[in-house]
Amino acid sequence: MLKDLIYIFFFNLLFIANSYSNNIKITSDNLEIDREKNISKFSGNVYAHNLDLELWADELIIKINDSKNEIEQMIAEKNVKIINQGITATGESGEYSPVLAEVVLSGNVEVFEDNNLVRCDELFLDIKNSTSIMKSNASNKVEAYIISK
Protein backbone atom coordinates (compact mmCIF):
# COMPACT_ATOMS: atom_id res chain seq x y z
CA MET A 1 0.00 0.00 0.00
CA LEU A 2 2.73 2.46 0.99
CA LYS A 3 4.68 1.55 -2.12
CA ASP A 4 1.62 2.32 -4.29
CA LEU A 5 1.18 5.72 -2.61
CA ILE A 6 4.84 6.57 -3.22
CA TYR A 7 4.52 5.67 -6.91
CA ILE A 8 1.34 7.75 -7.24
CA PHE A 9 2.99 10.70 -5.47
CA PHE A 10 6.07 10.64 -7.72
CA PHE A 11 3.96 10.21 -10.86
CA ASN A 12 1.88 13.26 -9.88
CA LEU A 13 5.00 15.25 -9.01
CA LEU A 14 6.57 14.44 -12.39
CA PHE A 15 3.34 15.30 -14.21
CA ILE A 16 3.03 18.62 -12.37
CA ALA A 17 6.71 19.50 -12.91
CA ASN A 18 6.49 18.78 -16.64
CA SER A 19 3.32 20.85 -17.08
CA TYR A 20 4.92 24.14 -15.98
CA SER A 21 6.36 26.56 -18.48
CA ASN A 22 10.14 26.63 -18.65
CA ASN A 23 10.52 23.16 -17.08
CA ILE A 24 12.82 22.97 -14.08
CA LYS A 25 14.38 19.79 -12.72
CA ILE A 26 15.14 19.79 -8.98
CA THR A 27 16.95 17.28 -6.81
CA SER A 28 17.48 17.45 -3.03
CA ASP A 29 17.76 15.36 0.13
CA ASN A 30 14.28 16.33 1.36
CA LEU A 31 11.00 17.66 -0.03
CA GLU A 32 8.03 19.10 1.89
CA ILE A 33 4.83 20.02 0.03
CA ASP A 34 2.11 22.37 1.33
CA ARG A 35 -0.76 21.98 -1.15
CA GLU A 36 -2.94 24.61 0.54
CA LYS A 37 -0.28 27.31 0.07
CA ASN A 38 1.04 25.89 -3.24
CA ILE A 39 4.57 25.76 -1.85
CA SER A 40 7.22 23.06 -2.15
CA LYS A 41 10.31 23.25 0.05
CA PHE A 42 13.43 21.38 -1.05
CA SER A 43 16.27 21.12 1.47
CA GLY A 44 19.72 19.58 1.65
CA ASN A 45 22.04 19.54 -1.36
CA VAL A 46 19.53 21.26 -3.63
CA TYR A 47 20.31 21.36 -7.34
CA ALA A 48 17.90 22.90 -9.85
CA HIS A 49 18.35 23.48 -13.57
CA ASN A 50 16.51 24.39 -16.73
CA LEU A 51 17.56 25.61 -20.16
CA ASP A 52 18.54 29.04 -18.78
CA LEU A 53 20.48 28.36 -15.58
CA GLU A 54 21.78 26.03 -12.89
CA LEU A 55 21.22 26.69 -9.19
CA TRP A 56 22.62 25.13 -6.01
CA ALA A 57 21.53 25.96 -2.43
CA ASP A 58 20.90 24.47 1.00
CA GLU A 59 17.19 25.28 0.70
CA LEU A 60 14.85 26.10 -2.18
CA ILE A 61 11.21 27.15 -1.89
CA ILE A 62 9.01 26.92 -4.99
CA LYS A 63 5.82 28.99 -5.15
CA ILE A 64 3.22 27.85 -7.68
CA ASN A 65 0.71 30.17 -9.35
CA ASP A 66 -2.36 27.97 -9.07
CA SER A 67 -4.46 29.83 -11.62
CA LYS A 68 -1.79 29.61 -14.34
CA ASN A 69 -0.38 26.24 -13.17
CA GLU A 70 3.23 27.43 -13.39
CA ILE A 71 6.19 28.18 -11.14
CA GLU A 72 5.82 31.76 -10.00
CA GLN A 73 8.93 32.15 -7.86
CA MET A 74 11.91 30.20 -6.56
CA ILE A 75 13.59 31.37 -3.35
CA ALA A 76 17.03 29.95 -2.56
CA GLU A 77 18.65 30.25 0.87
CA LYS A 78 22.17 29.59 2.20
CA ASN A 79 25.19 28.84 0.03
CA VAL A 80 23.52 29.88 -3.20
CA LYS A 81 25.39 29.36 -6.46
CA ILE A 82 24.02 30.19 -9.90
CA ILE A 83 25.60 29.51 -13.30
CA ASN A 84 24.21 31.19 -16.42
CA GLN A 85 25.88 31.68 -19.82
CA GLY A 86 29.40 31.11 -18.50
CA ILE A 87 28.91 33.42 -15.51
CA THR A 88 29.04 32.01 -11.98
CA ALA A 89 27.50 33.97 -9.10
CA THR A 90 27.42 33.09 -5.41
CA GLY A 91 25.60 34.67 -2.48
CA GLU A 92 23.66 34.08 0.70
CA SER A 93 20.16 34.14 -0.82
CA GLY A 94 18.48 34.45 -4.17
CA GLU A 95 15.16 34.71 -5.94
CA TYR A 96 14.39 33.48 -9.46
CA SER A 97 11.29 34.20 -11.51
CA PRO A 98 11.09 31.74 -14.44
CA VAL A 99 8.21 33.68 -16.01
CA LEU A 100 10.15 36.98 -16.03
CA ALA A 101 13.56 35.22 -16.43
CA GLU A 102 15.01 37.40 -13.65
CA VAL A 103 17.38 36.55 -10.79
CA VAL A 104 18.15 38.61 -7.68
CA LEU A 105 21.09 37.39 -5.61
CA SER A 106 22.03 39.06 -2.33
CA GLY A 107 24.45 38.87 0.59
CA ASN A 108 28.21 38.79 -0.06
CA VAL A 109 27.70 38.31 -3.79
CA GLU A 110 30.64 37.30 -5.97
CA VAL A 111 30.35 37.13 -9.74
CA PHE A 112 32.98 35.28 -11.78
CA GLU A 113 33.39 35.43 -15.56
CA ASP A 114 36.58 34.18 -17.20
CA ASN A 115 39.27 35.45 -14.79
CA ASN A 116 37.27 38.51 -13.74
CA LEU A 117 35.63 38.96 -10.34
CA VAL A 118 33.02 41.43 -9.07
CA ARG A 119 32.00 41.63 -5.40
CA CYS A 120 28.82 43.39 -4.31
CA ASP A 121 25.83 43.20 -1.95
CA GLU A 122 23.18 42.55 -4.61
CA LEU A 123 23.05 41.27 -8.19
CA PHE A 124 20.06 41.70 -10.49
CA LEU A 125 20.22 39.52 -13.62
CA ASP A 126 17.77 39.84 -16.52
CA ILE A 127 18.30 36.60 -18.43
CA LYS A 128 16.07 37.52 -21.40
CA ASN A 129 17.94 40.77 -22.11
CA SER A 130 21.34 39.50 -20.91
CA THR A 131 21.86 42.45 -18.55
CA SER A 132 22.99 42.67 -14.95
CA ILE A 133 23.07 45.37 -12.26
CA MET A 134 25.34 45.10 -9.22
CA LYS A 135 24.82 47.22 -6.12
CA SER A 136 26.38 47.70 -2.70
CA ASN A 137 25.70 49.95 0.25
CA ALA A 138 27.78 53.05 1.07
CA SER A 139 30.12 51.24 3.48
CA ASN A 140 30.75 48.30 1.17
CA LYS A 141 31.39 49.46 -2.41
CA VAL A 142 31.16 47.31 -5.53
CA GLU A 143 34.63 45.91 -6.26
CA ALA A 144 35.75 44.69 -9.68
CA TYR A 145 38.94 42.80 -10.48
CA ILE A 146 39.39 42.74 -14.25
CA ILE A 147 42.17 40.68 -15.81
CA SER A 148 43.36 41.79 -19.27
CA LYS A 149 44.08 39.06 -21.75
C-alpha positions, 0 to 999 in steps of 0.5 A: 500500500505504501509503495503504491502511494509513493509511486502515485505521489512521484507520478503526480509530481513528475506530471506537475513539474512537466506541465509548468512553463520553462521546465525545471528539474530539482533534486534534493535530500528532502522535499516538503509540500504544502498543497494549501499554500502551493509551496514546495520546500526542497532542502539539503544539497539542492540542485535545480536546472533548466535551459537558462540556468543552474542553481545550487543551495541548502534550501529552495522554496518553490511557489506555484501560481495555481491559476496559471499552473506554473512556477511563480517564484523560486527562493534559494537560501544559504550557500547559493550558487548560480551559473548562467551563460558562462557566468558564476555567481554566489551569495547568501540568498536568491530569488528566481522568476522563471516567467520573467527570467530574472534573478536577484542574488544578495548577501556577499555576492561574488560574480565570476566570468573568465578570470574577472571577479566582481563583489557586491551586496546585490546582483540583479540579472535579466536573463532575457535581455542578458543584462545585470546590475550590481549594487552595494551599500555606502560602506561596502562598495562594488569591487571589480577585479578585471584581468586583461588578456 
